[in-house]
């Protein structure tokens, strides 16, 4: 269910451009998340994307699948760039109000 929802969401967005490097892929995915209303920041090493200001934060307690959808969405955004960058794990509420996609 989460993967299907993320796939539909990703298809509704403009396709991300092909990236020239893994760092560019992370930057493109980060910017796409920002356009969706999140506050996303790539780590200096490009091995994680921190996400705050989730527009769905108030719904997560009753609908934890939202976090799975977001993790799948990040994975799909990265895949669109054509670079071999994937989501290894999503640390939900790694800190209060922050999730971290480990790449």
Phi, psi and omega per residue, in radians:
X1 nan -0.833 -3.115
X2 -1.095 -0.732 -3.126
X3 -1.158 -0.671 3.103
X4 -1.122 -0.764 3.132
X5 -1.107 -0.755 3.128
X6 -1.131 -0.665 3.124
X7 -1.122 -0.761 3.109
X8 -1.120 -0.716 3.135
X9 -1.107 -0.798 -3.125
X10 -1.110 -0.667 3.129
X11 -1.201 -0.427 3.135
X12 -1.361 -0.254 -3.136
X13 -1.626 2.767 3.008
X14 -1.068 2.441 3.133
X15 -1.132 2.367 3.122
X16 -1.267 2.573 3.130
X17 -1.205 2.735 3.039
X18 -1.123 2.290 -3.100
X19 -1.613 2.591 3.127
X20 -1.459 -0.262 -3.099
X21 -2.723 2.867 3.047
X22 -1.021 -0.652 3.111
X23 -1.085 -0.713 3.095
X24 -1.131 -0.640 3.118
X25 -1.091 -0.775 3.121
X26 -1.118 -0.719 3.123
X27 -1.106 -0.744 3.131
X28 -1.101 -0.788 3.138
X29 -1.134 -0.689 3.120
X30 -1.087 -0.794 3.127
X31 -1.121 -0.655 3.104
X32 -1.098 -0.721 3.089
X33 -1.095 -0.688 3.098
X34 -1.107 -0.676 3.114
X35 -1.156 -0.424 3.124
X36 -1.465 -0.035 3.084
X37 1.847 -0.026 3.058
X38 -1.474 2.906 2.922
X39 -1.906 1.809 -3.079
X40 -2.022 2.430 3.137
X41 -2.405 2.248 3.068
X42 -1.389 2.519 3.082
X43 -1.195 2.736 3.138
X44 -0.993 -0.540 3.126
X45 -1.492 -0.164 -3.120
X46 1.286 0.348 -3.115
X47 -1.808 0.120 3.133
X48 -2.814 2.695 3.009
X49 -2.184 2.076 3.073
X50 -1.548 2.342 -3.092
X51 -2.182 2.172 3.055
X52 -2.225 3.133 3.140
X53 0.927 0.761 3.112
X54 -1.088 2.175 3.136
X55 -1.163 -0.188 -3.092
X56 -1.960 0.172 -3.037
X57 -0.950 -0.662 -3.113
X58 -1.225 -0.272 -3.099
X59 -1.717 -0.242 -3.007
X60 -1.090 -0.703 -3.108
X61 -0.988 -0.702 -3.133
X62 -1.583 -0.266 -3.076
X63 -2.415 1.210 -3.071
X64 -1.094 -0.281 3.102
X65 -1.069 -0.369 3.106
X66 -0.971 -0.707 -3.137
X67 -1.155 -0.667 3.087
X68 -1.128 -0.679 3.103
X69 -1.098 -0.769 -3.134
X70 -1.136 -0.715 3.100
X71 -1.076 -0.759 3.108
X72 -1.159 -0.624 3.107
X73 -1.106 -0.795 3.113
X74 -1.036 -0.748 3.129
X75 -1.062 -0.740 -3.138
X76 -1.193 -0.685 3.093
X77 -1.074 -0.770 3.115
X78 -1.098 -0.719 -3.127
X79 -1.089 -0.599 3.141
X80 -1.090 -0.408 -3.073
X81 -1.361 -0.226 3.125
X82 1.398 0.124 3.132
X83 -1.786 2.693 -3.113
X84 -1.430 0.998 3.113
X85 -1.992 2.243 -3.130
X86 -2.304 2.908 3.074
X87 -1.551 2.017 3.103
X88 -1.412 -0.618 -3.135
X89 -2.854 2.696 3.032
X90 -2.075 1.979 3.100
X91 -1.519 1.772 -3.110
X92 -1.383 2.239 -3.103
X93 0.914 0.831 3.077
X94 -0.948 -0.626 2.958
X95 -2.398 2.792 -3.137
X96 -0.932 2.144 3.103
X97 1.387 0.148 -3.106
X98 -2.323 2.285 2.973
X99 -1.964 2.655 -3.135
X100 -2.262 2.124 3.022
X101 -1.520 1.982 3.112
X102 -1.524 2.190 -3.055
X103 -1.822 nan nan
